[in-house]
């Protein structure tokens, strides 16, 4: 017999699902996408996974600090791309992030919101590639090539491809990942990612973790003035330069950089899994995809790490920096020709040469003085 606590939990979760599901389906249909049974299952799994994350942080669905629009956006992405949070290995994960809205409350302090951040796992990118890959018929099981394995790269003789050869031993670190991709014409492409290339992912990760760092120069990056921001940026560049030219494992073992690296990267039990996941992502993300729908394309693009990073920078830093412009005063005499006052000195001299000598002086045109209020229509929002 079901306990009273389980009944309450099930009922609450069912109510949440009944609230979001119709709204998600309505928006998908409005964008020309049919929500099938599997998409509905993905939404239900996502709601359950999000609920677990919220419960762990003691946050309710009705919490005023929870960004509801962000939850809806994540569920839209889940439904449209058909990512299953209940799959094993999982295709998507959720975590809570505090985000500064860049707006101040009545007390003068910045307003912060709790957002559900969604990330696509390695198997999620595989699922997207299988479903939307351009000219992709099948995505075969990827190879994990280790240090002590025998491996030969593919070779081309014109357009004829000699496939790679791999003799696995299961010993050593994974140094490359190979994806055999079957195309629609049954030919096979071999996409390879190297361990060394993950350095770029790690440096991008460090830059992301440095985003809110002020090194004690200011209370927060939102409170820093122009001079403080410049000093903070210089210190960030010093840290990034410490990683420049080093290999992946050297950066991960550098004690001076470890404080800016998340545990998933540096902890022994998750370090290799993270590196393998990044190698897989570096392959699956670069293979062209055909979503056949602009809305689907947008949902996928918004999950890209670089896109999110740039978007964050724009939203959080737009119109924040004051640009000082130096003006140089120039003395010149305006030249009157053909009833117009020419106020550019160089142009005026050229035009003056063309004025016939002996002509009667032309009365200057007196221009009506206008104010800013007369020129600008305040009812029109220039940024709309």
LUMLOMI-370324 format. One line per 8 residues: number of its first residue (from 1); their letters; for each residue x, y, z of C-alpha. Coordinates in pm, 1 decimal. Example, Ala and Ser with C-alpha at 12.3 -4.5 7.8 and 13.67 -1.06 7.14 Angstrom:
residues 2
1> AS> 1230.0/-450.0/780.0 | 1367.0/-106.0/714.0
//
This chain:
residues 384
1> XXXXXXXX> 0.0/0.0/0.0 | 139.1/343.1/-99.2 | 239.6/563.3/194.4 | 84.0/907.6/248.2 | 419.8/1074.9/176.0 | 457.5/897.9/-160.7 | 99.7/991.7/-251.4 | 169.2/1359.3/-181.6
9> XXXXXXXX> 496.1/1346.6/-380.9 | 333.1/1174.3/-678.4 | 39.0/1411.6/-676.3 | 263.1/1719.8/-659.4 | 484.4/1597.1/-944.4 | 178.3/1507.1/-1152.5 | 37.1/1857.1/-1103.0 | 368.1/2009.3/-1213.4
17> XXXXXXXX> 373.5/1789.2/-1524.0 | 13.1/1878.3/-1605.1 | 105.3/2245.6/-1578.2 | 408.7/2239.9/-1807.9 | 321.3/1966.2/-2061.2 | 27.8/2143.0/-2237.1 | 225.3/2469.3/-2253.1 | 527.0/2292.0/-2406.1
25> XXXXXXXX> 312.3/2107.3/-2660.0 | 131.6/2429.3/-2756.8 | 460.2/2612.3/-2823.8 | 601.7/2323.0/-3025.9 | 289.1/2296.9/-3240.6 | 302.1/2673.9/-3291.6 | 654.6/2629.4/-3431.6 | 556.4/2348.0/-3666.6
33> XXXXXXXX> 679.5/2058.0/-3451.8 | 458.5/1763.1/-3358.4 | 509.4/1644.1/-3000.5 | 507.0/1264.1/-3020.1 | 489.8/1013.3/-2733.8 | 868.1/992.7/-2695.5 | 896.5/1372.7/-2664.8 | 630.4/1363.0/-2391.2
41> XXXXXXXX> 826.0/1089.5/-2214.5 | 1142.7/1302.8/-2234.9 | 958.8/1599.4/-2078.5 | 827.9/1382.0/-1793.8 | 1177.2/1243.8/-1728.6 | 1321.9/1596.0/-1733.9 | 1062.6/1724.8/-1484.5 | 1144.0/1434.8/-1252.6
49> XXXXXXXX> 1519.9/1502.8/-1283.3 | 1473.5/1877.1/-1222.8 | 1255.7/1798.4/-921.8 | 1537.4/1587.9/-772.7 | 1783.0/1876.4/-818.1 | 1543.3/2126.4/-658.2 | 1466.9/1892.5/-367.4 | 1838.4/1843.3/-298.2
57> XXXXXXXX> 1876.8/2222.6/-267.9 | 1553.3/2260.4/-68.0 | 1393.1/2474.3/-340.4 | 1026.0/2441.2/-429.7 | 873.9/2482.7/-776.0 | 683.5/2786.9/-647.3 | 991.8/2955.6/-501.1 | 988.8/3324.8/-611.5
65> XXXXXXXX> 1365.5/3306.3/-673.9 | 1323.9/3023.4/-926.0 | 1329.8/3149.5/-1286.2 | 1016.9/2985.2/-1430.2 | 1083.3/3103.3/-1787.2 | 1420.9/2931.0/-1773.4 | 1254.2/2602.6/-1669.5 | 1009.6/2631.8/-1960.4
73> XXXXXXXX> 1294.7/2699.3/-2205.5 | 1483.0/2389.9/-2089.0 | 1174.4/2170.9/-2125.6 | 1119.6/2309.2/-2476.9 | 1475.4/2210.6/-2568.9 | 1425.7/1864.8/-2416.4 | 1102.5/1804.9/-2607.5 | 1222.1/1940.5/-2942.7
81> XXXXXXXX> 1559.2/1760.8/-2943.0 | 1414.3/1449.9/-2769.7 | 1678.8/1423.3/-2498.3 | 1607.6/1163.8/-2230.0 | 1722.1/1244.3/-1875.6 | 1625.8/889.7/-1768.5 | 1846.7/717.1/-2028.0 | 2151.7/519.5/-1915.0
89> XXXXXXXX> 2407.4/652.3/-1990.4 | 2216.5/976.8/-1945.6 | 2178.9/1216.3/-2232.7 | 2123.1/1536.4/-2035.4 | 2184.5/1669.7/-1684.8 | 2056.5/1959.5/-1473.8 | 2213.8/2179.4/-1209.3 | 2119.3/2498.1/-1024.6
97> XXXXXXXX> 2304.3/2821.2/-1090.4 | 2255.1/3162.0/-927.1 | 2237.9/3432.8/-1193.6 | 2255.1/3808.1/-1148.8 | 1965.3/3969.1/-1334.7 | 2162.5/4295.8/-1358.8 | 1863.8/4474.9/-1202.6 | 1850.6/4634.3/-858.6
105> XXXXXXXX> 1569.3/4604.5/-604.8 | 1423.5/4871.2/-379.3 | 1709.5/4817.7/-132.9 | 1965.6/4905.5/-401.4 | 2106.2/4552.5/-416.2 | 2125.2/4339.6/-730.2 | 1845.2/4086.0/-779.4 | 1960.1/3725.2/-813.4
113> XXXXXXXX> 1760.2/3436.2/-959.4 | 1795.3/3059.4/-935.6 | 1816.8/2905.4/-1280.4 | 1810.7/2542.6/-1388.9 | 2114.0/2498.9/-1611.2 | 2090.1/2218.7/-1863.3 | 2385.2/2039.1/-2018.3 | 2393.9/1778.0/-2293.4
121> XXXXXXXX> 2600.3/1470.7/-2208.2 | 2809.1/1271.3/-2456.9 | 2528.4/1026.5/-2529.9 | 2289.5/1316.3/-2581.4 | 2510.5/1451.8/-2858.7 | 2522.3/1101.6/-3008.0 | 2141.6/1089.8/-3005.7 | 2118.3/1431.8/-3174.2
129> XXXXXXXX> 2374.1/1325.0/-3436.9 | 2182.3/1002.1/-3508.0 | 1853.6/1189.5/-3536.9 | 1957.0/1506.4/-3719.5 | 2300.3/1436.5/-3872.3 | 2317.0/1544.6/-4236.4 | 2359.4/1239.7/-4459.5 | 2404.8/1023.4/-4146.5
137> XXXXXXXX> 2248.7/678.9/-4163.5 | 2396.3/530.1/-3847.0 | 2637.2/624.0/-3569.7 | 2846.1/320.2/-3476.4 | 2993.5/254.4/-3131.6 | 3289.9/486.6/-3083.0 | 3644.2/358.9/-3018.7 | 3846.9/452.4/-2712.9
145> XXXXXXXX> 4208.1/425.7/-2827.1 | 4454.1/399.8/-2535.2 | 4826.2/466.8/-2502.9 | 4936.6/104.2/-2540.3 | 4698.2/17.9/-2823.8 | 4811.4/-34.3/-3180.6 | 4643.1/217.5/-3406.0 | 4695.1/327.0/-3765.8
153> XXXXXXXX> 4526.5/635.8/-3907.4 | 4301.0/613.5/-4217.1 | 4464.5/688.5/-4551.3 | 4331.0/830.5/-4876.3 | 4425.1/732.4/-5229.9 | 4236.1/1001.0/-5415.6 | 3878.3/949.3/-5297.5 | 3941.9/587.9/-5197.2
161> XXXXXXXX> 3966.5/546.5/-4820.0 | 4173.5/287.3/-4638.5 | 4004.0/239.1/-4297.4 | 4203.4/279.2/-3974.0 | 4322.9/-27.9/-3785.3 | 4292.3/-63.4/-3408.2 | 4419.7/-338.1/-3180.0 | 4290.4/-260.1/-2827.8
169> XXXXXXXX> 4487.1/-360.9/-2518.2 | 4281.9/-175.4/-2255.9 | 4599.0/-30.2/-2101.6 | 4692.6/335.0/-2049.3 | 4506.0/662.3/-2082.0 | 4260.5/723.3/-2363.5 | 4452.9/934.2/-2614.9 | 4199.5/950.8/-2899.4
177> XXXXXXXX> 3835.7/875.9/-2975.7 | 3721.3/748.4/-3316.3 | 3362.5/763.4/-3444.6 | 3272.7/541.7/-3743.9 | 2977.5/715.8/-3912.4 | 2775.8/528.8/-4177.8 | 2645.3/765.4/-4447.0 | 2326.7/726.2/-4651.2
185> XXXXXXXX> 2520.2/571.3/-4942.9 | 2660.3/308.2/-4696.2 | 3013.0/451.3/-4708.5 | 3184.6/495.7/-4371.5 | 3360.3/808.1/-4244.3 | 3601.5/794.8/-3949.9 | 3603.8/1105.0/-3730.1 | 3894.5/1129.6/-3483.9
193> XXXXXXXX> 3942.2/1351.5/-3177.3 | 4276.2/1377.7/-2996.2 | 4332.8/1408.2/-2622.1 | 4569.1/1701.4/-2680.2 | 4286.2/1906.5/-2834.7 | 4088.4/1896.0/-2508.4 | 4324.7/2169.2/-2382.2 | 4103.4/2419.7/-2565.0
201> XXXXXXXX> 3797.6/2292.3/-2377.5 | 3979.7/2315.3/-2044.9 | 4099.3/2672.7/-2105.3 | 3743.9/2773.8/-2201.4 | 3627.3/2611.3/-1876.8 | 3884.6/2808.0/-1674.1 | 3778.7/3132.7/-1844.1 | 3416.5/3057.6/-1755.1
209> XXXXXXXX> 3507.4/2995.8/-1389.6 | 3703.7/3322.8/-1383.5 | 3403.8/3521.1/-1503.4 | 3293.3/3631.2/-1155.0 | 3643.5/3642.5/-1001.6 | 3757.5/3983.2/-873.6 | 4072.3/3879.3/-676.2 | 3960.2/4104.2/-390.9
217> XXXXXXXX> 3994.6/4416.0/-606.7 | 3620.5/4485.6/-593.7 | 3325.6/4350.7/-397.9 | 3188.5/4193.9/-717.3 | 3247.0/4241.0/-1089.1 | 2918.1/4429.3/-1106.5 | 3046.2/4684.0/-851.7 | 3388.0/4732.2/-1016.3
225> XXXXXXXX> 3462.9/5063.9/-1184.2 | 3650.8/5099.7/-1512.8 | 3997.1/5101.0/-1353.6 | 3917.7/4799.6/-1132.6 | 3774.4/4605.5/-1428.4 | 4093.0/4668.4/-1623.6 | 4304.3/4545.0/-1332.0 | 4084.8/4234.0/-1291.5
233> XXXXXXXX> 4110.8/4155.7/-1663.6 | 4491.1/4181.0/-1647.4 | 4502.2/3928.1/-1362.8 | 4272.3/3693.9/-1554.5 | 4504.3/3713.1/-1854.3 | 4800.3/3624.3/-1631.5 | 4621.2/3306.9/-1520.3 | 4527.4/3209.9/-1876.0
241> XXXXXXXX> 4888.2/3268.1/-1986.3 | 5004.0/3018.8/-1720.8 | 4808.9/2750.3/-1909.7 | 4934.8/2855.2/-2253.4 | 5171.3/2606.8/-2418.3 | 5116.4/2332.5/-2156.0 | 4965.5/1991.0/-2222.7 | 4634.7/1879.8/-2073.0
249> XXXXXXXX> 4762.3/1677.3/-1776.8 | 5019.5/1941.6/-1680.2 | 4744.3/2205.5/-1658.3 | 4521.4/1975.5/-1452.4 | 4808.4/1904.5/-1209.5 | 4911.4/2270.7/-1176.6 | 4828.3/2375.3/-818.8 | 4817.5/2740.1/-921.7
257> XXXXXXXX> 4537.2/2668.5/-1168.7 | 4343.0/2400.5/-981.6 | 4138.1/2650.4/-780.1 | 3981.7/2768.4/-1106.4 | 3908.3/2414.0/-1229.7 | 3588.8/2232.0/-1126.0 | 3614.9/1900.4/-935.5 | 3471.5/1701.6/-1228.1
265> XXXXXXXX> 3787.2/1787.5/-1423.5 | 4053.0/1728.2/-1158.2 | 3914.6/1456.7/-924.8 | 4074.2/1115.5/-1003.3 | 3740.2/932.6/-1020.8 | 3590.9/1169.0/-1283.4 | 3892.1/1320.0/-1459.8 | 3925.7/1060.2/-1736.9
273> XXXXXXXX> 3549.9/1042.4/-1791.6 | 3539.5/1419.3/-1840.9 | 3827.4/1412.3/-2090.0 | 3664.7/1130.8/-2289.7 | 3332.4/1314.9/-2288.4 | 3498.7/1629.1/-2425.2 | 3673.2/1431.8/-2700.9 | 3340.1/1278.3/-2799.5
281> XXXXXXXX> 3170.0/1619.0/-2799.9 | 3448.2/1767.2/-3013.5 | 3358.1/1512.7/-3281.7 | 2978.4/1502.7/-3267.1 | 2934.6/1880.8/-3249.6 | 3134.9/1953.1/-3563.8 | 2949.2/1705.1/-3788.1 | 2688.0/1901.0/-3991.5
289> XXXXXXXX> 2325.1/1865.9/-3889.0 | 2001.6/1929.3/-4071.9 | 1715.3/2007.8/-3834.0 | 1467.7/2100.3/-4106.0 | 1316.7/2362.2/-3874.2 | 1447.3/2701.6/-3763.3 | 1308.2/2656.1/-3411.6 | 1492.1/2325.2/-3370.5
297> XXXXXXXX> 1810.0/2485.8/-3499.7 | 1777.1/2765.6/-3243.2 | 1717.2/2523.1/-2954.9 | 2031.4/2331.3/-3047.3 | 2245.1/2642.4/-3099.9 | 2154.0/2778.7/-2757.7 | 2306.7/2469.6/-2594.5 | 2646.4/2532.8/-2750.4
305> XXXXXXXX> 2907.8/2626.5/-2488.1 | 3059.2/2912.2/-2688.3 | 2714.2/3049.7/-2772.5 | 2613.4/3049.2/-2404.2 | 2940.4/3209.8/-2300.0 | 2908.8/3492.3/-2554.6 | 2542.1/3542.4/-2468.7 | 2624.9/3570.5/-2098.2
313> XXXXXXXX> 2893.3/3828.7/-2170.4 | 2655.4/4036.0/-2383.5 | 2365.8/4022.9/-2135.7 | 2576.9/4093.8/-1829.3 | 2817.6/4351.4/-1971.3 | 2611.8/4538.7/-2231.3 | 2615.0/4917.8/-2185.2 | 2823.5/4885.2/-1869.2
321> XXXXXXXX> 3150.5/5045.1/-1980.4 | 3184.1/5419.8/-2023.8 | 3385.3/5506.4/-2334.8 | 3587.9/5825.0/-2306.2 | 3617.1/6013.7/-2634.3 | 3863.1/6299.8/-2674.6 | 3746.7/6590.4/-2888.2 | 3984.1/6822.4/-3069.9
329> XXXXXXXX> 3857.8/7169.7/-3148.6 | 3936.7/7301.8/-3496.6 | 3910.6/7667.6/-3594.9 | 3799.2/7747.5/-3946.7 | 3593.1/7997.1/-4136.9 | 3280.3/7861.9/-4305.0 | 3260.5/7922.2/-4679.1 | 2930.6/8018.8/-4835.7
337> XXXXXXXX> 2858.1/7889.0/-5185.3 | 2538.4/7841.2/-5381.4 | 2328.5/7937.6/-5083.4 | 2479.5/7675.0/-4848.5 | 2721.4/7702.3/-4560.9 | 3007.7/7454.7/-4606.9 | 3154.7/7383.6/-4263.2 | 3418.7/7126.7/-4353.2
345> XXXXXXXX> 3740.3/7324.6/-4406.1 | 3895.2/7097.7/-4669.5 | 3575.3/7051.0/-4866.3 | 3498.2/7422.0/-4838.6 | 3827.6/7517.5/-4998.9 | 3770.7/7277.8/-5286.6 | 3418.4/7406.6/-5342.3 | 3535.6/7766.4/-5320.1
353> XXXXXXXX> 3764.3/7707.9/-5617.3 | 3459.2/7629.2/-5829.9 | 3273.3/7950.1/-5742.2 | 3303.7/8193.7/-6040.5 | 3476.9/8520.2/-5961.6 | 3278.2/8837.9/-5988.0 | 2949.9/8684.4/-5881.6 | 2732.1/8873.3/-5640.3
361> XXXXXXXX> 2768.4/8774.0/-5276.9 | 2509.5/8524.6/-5167.7 | 2322.9/8581.6/-4846.8 | 2391.4/8306.4/-4595.6 | 2102.4/8078.4/-4521.2 | 1995.0/8120.1/-4161.1 | 1910.4/7775.8/-4027.0 | 1641.2/7742.2/-3764.4
369> XXXXXXXX> 1783.7/7624.5/-3434.3 | 1640.4/7290.7/-3324.9 | 1652.0/7126.5/-2986.7 | 1703.2/6760.4/-2908.7 | 1339.6/6734.4/-2799.6 | 1226.0/6846.8/-3144.8 | 1439.2/6592.9/-3328.8 | 1382.5/6282.5/-3120.4
377> XXXXXXXX> 1042.2/6114.6/-3105.6 | 1039.6/5981.6/-2748.3 | 756.4/5745.1/-2822.3 | 986.1/5535.5/-3039.7 | 1217.8/5295.5/-2856.3 | 1542.9/5281.2/-3059.0 | 1629.3/4943.3/-2912.1 | 1293.0/4777.1/-2978.2
//
